[in-house]
Amino acid sequence: MNIVLLEPEIPQNTGNIGRTCVATDTCLHLIEPLGFRIDDRSVKAAGLDYWPRLKLKTYISYRDFLEKNPGITIYMATTKAKKVYTEVEYDPDCFIMFGKESAGIPEEYLVNNRDNCIRIPMCGTERSLNLSNSVAIVLYEALRQNDFAGMRMEGELHRLTW
């Protein structure tokens, strides 16, 4: 799986997403400009000791991202989509893109990927969910659809036994 953050602005969100990516063996793609430096203390603090194990790729622009990843399937998470994130079939190599916290993914990108735009249902008139929560929701649905391939399915107690 691949998570793509288009111009993320809040280092703590990116750090949390990085930690989720490490825990799920997912590659994180960051498209500049970023609202912080990757070596920012707050990014690493949110990712704790996971950050050094993160599969991370960076790009100088959306165009650079597309050029370096030709022929990929990109699902674009947006509050503007008509399709719910559970209505698509995610392949193990797909890319799931999320836009920056303040503005989301530009509409010019969305209209060019209309069939692959997905949304998370919400009540009322709320603008959006937190970015790191949104990534976790959609990523785990994609992983579920792929039978959580390669993931540990059982937990272990530390002091007692089941």
HUJOHU-V421865 format. One record per helix or strand of 2 or more residues. SS is the DSSP state (@ for helix, = for strand). FROM is the first residue (numbers start at 1). LEN is the number of residues. If there is no record, write none. Layout:
BEGIN
ss:SS from:FROM len:LEN
ss:SS from:FROM len:LEN
END
This chain:
BEGIN
ss:= from:2 len:5
ss:@ from:11 len:13
ss:= from:27 len:5
ss:@ from:41 len:13
ss:= from:56 len:4
ss:@ from:62 len:7
ss:= from:74 len:4
ss:= from:83 len:2
ss:@ from:85 len:3
ss:= from:95 len:4
ss:@ from:107 len:5
ss:@ from:114 len:3
ss:= from:117 len:3
ss:@ from:131 len:15
END
